[in-house]
């Protein structure tokens, strides 16, 4: 097994899952999908604590807190009952989303790449070994912006759980050590702007802080 603690430097891909919290689907008045809707983010979108979230010029960006699942060993066509054996650890992550680009992509059936994959769009916290998490479905994610509560949600609200996601994705895309799976975000994501401070965490485990800047001021 590779050194998973350096996943943000060595991981080959980031795979996200859209609208994977039942409470979010309810808030959006959307039906439950029959299979996960996945997307890819480039690893150049990673940042770690101490680096800044940079909003590209002309973009409107939302924050989305997520439980990150770090792949521990190569997984191809694995069964759901075996899937957790392939998990190496976890992290708290933010899936920064350019809502302006996503609105355009959805209306035209276009690519999500710019909306999800711009530089600094994947802030992540420290690696949490699998053994440090007794039950990944009894965690509470939270996020604040400038000290004001923004998101809070339990991981038992996931529509497709980690095993579902690992089995489904590995049917089509080989998962490799250090790859990051973003498992979805609870409701109440919202816009962030220049000067904001975004904090996110997993209750009782970890938290991170990132400052936001506009690209033109950097």
N, C-alpha and C positions, 0 to 999 in steps of 0.2 A: 504494500500500500504506500502511495506517495505521501509526502508531508502535507496533509490536508489543511494544516493551519495557514498555509500560504496559498489557499485556493484562489484568492483575488489576483495573484500573480501567475499561477501555473494552470488554473482551470481553463479548459478549451472552449467552453460555451456556457451561456446562461439561457435557461428555458423558463419562460413565464407562462402563467395560466390566467386566462381572462375570467372575470366574474365567477369566482369559485367559492364565495360565501353565500349561504342560503339567505341570510339577512340582507345582503346587497341585492340579490336577485329580487327579493320581495320589495325592497325600496324602489327598485327600477321597474317593478311590475313586469318582470321578464320570466318566461317559463324556464324550468330547469333543463339545461341541455342534456342530451343523451350521452355525449362524450366530452372530454375536456377540450376547450379551445386554447391551443398553445401558440406561442410565438417565440422567436429567438432574439436575444439582445447580444450585441458584440461585447467581448471582454474589455474593449477599450472604453466602455461605459462605466467600469468599476472606479469607485473612489473609496478610500478608507478614512477613518476619523482623523481630523487635522487638515484634510483637503476640503475644498469648497464645492458646493453645487453651483454650477454656472448655467444660467438661463441663456440659451442662444438668442441673439437679437431677433425680435419679432415673434418669439415664442411665448405662449401662455402655458404654465407648467403646474401640475398638481402633484401632491405627495401621496404615496400609497405605502403604508407599512405592511410588511409581509414576513412570514416565517420562511427563512431560507433553509433549504435542505441540501446538504453537500454530499455528493456521491462518494462512497468509500472505495468501491471497486467496480470494475467493468461489468456492465449489465446489458445484456442483449436478449430480448424475448423472455423476460423473467415472468414467473407467475406471481399473482398478487400475494399469495401466501408466503412467498420467499422474499418479497420486495424489501422488507425492513432490514434484511441481512446485508443489503447493498448500501444502506445509509451509513455514512461515516461521521456525520455531525450536523450541526445546525448553526444558524446565525440570525440576527435580526437584520432586515434589509429594507431599503426603500426602493420602490419601483417608480421613479420619477417619470411622469407622463406628460408629453406635450399635447394638451387637449385640443389645441388648434389644429394640429396635424392629424390627430385621431378622428376628429369630427369630419375632416375632409376625406380621410381614408375610408371611413365607414360609409359616408354618403356616396362615394364613387366606387366602392369596392376595391380600394387601393391598398398599398402596402402599409404595414404598421412600423416599418423600420425606423423612420425619422421620429415618429411619435414616441417610440419606446427605447431607441438605441443611441440617442445623441450622447456626446461626451458628458460624463458625470451623472448619467441617468440611473446608475446602480450603486448608490452608497450602501456599504455593508459594515457590520460590526465584526467583533472578534469571533473566531471559530470556537464553537461550543462542542466538545466531544459528545458523541452519542450517549456514552455512559453517564453523562451529567444530567440527562433529561430522562426522568422516570417514565413519563408518558407525554408524547408530543401532542396529544389531543386534550391535555389538561393545562394548556398554556394560555396566557392572556397577552395579546399584543396591544400596544398603546402608542400614540403619537401626539405630540403637542407642537404648536407653532407659536413662538414668542410667549411660551408659558401657558397658553390657553389650550385646553383639551380639544383635540381634533378627531382622533379615531381611538376606539377601544373595542376589542372583540376577541372572543375565545376561539381557539383552534378546533373545538368540537363542532363548530358551525361550518366547517369545510364541507362542500358538496361532494367533491372527489377527494378522498383522503390521500395521504402520502403513498400508501400502497397502490391505490388506484392509479395515481399519476405515474409512479415509477413503472408499473406494469404496462400501462398504455403507451407511454412515450418510448419505452425500450422495445416495443413491438416494431417501431418504425425508425427510431434514432438510437444508436448505441450510446449509452451513458458511460462516461469515463471518470476515473478518479479526479476529484477536484471540480467537476462540473457543478453548477449551482442551479437548483430548481426553486423558483419563486412560486410559492403555493397559493397565492391569492391574497386579496386585501379586504378587510371588513369595510362597512359603509363609512361615509362622512369624510372621504378624501376631499381635498380642496386646494385652492390656488396658493402658491408661495411666490414671494416677490423679493426684490433686492432688499437686503438688510434683515430679512427674516432669519430666525434661528429655529431649526427643526430638530426636535429630540424624538427619539423612538426607542422602544425597548420591549423586552419580554419580562413581565412581572416576576421578580425574584431571581432573575438570571443575569440580565445584561441591559445596558442602554448605551446609546450613541448620540452625538450632537454634531450637527452640520450647519454651517452658515451659508446663506444664499447670496449670490452676487449676479448682477446682469453682466453679460459678456462684454458690453461696450465699456464697462468701468474697470475691467481687469487689466 
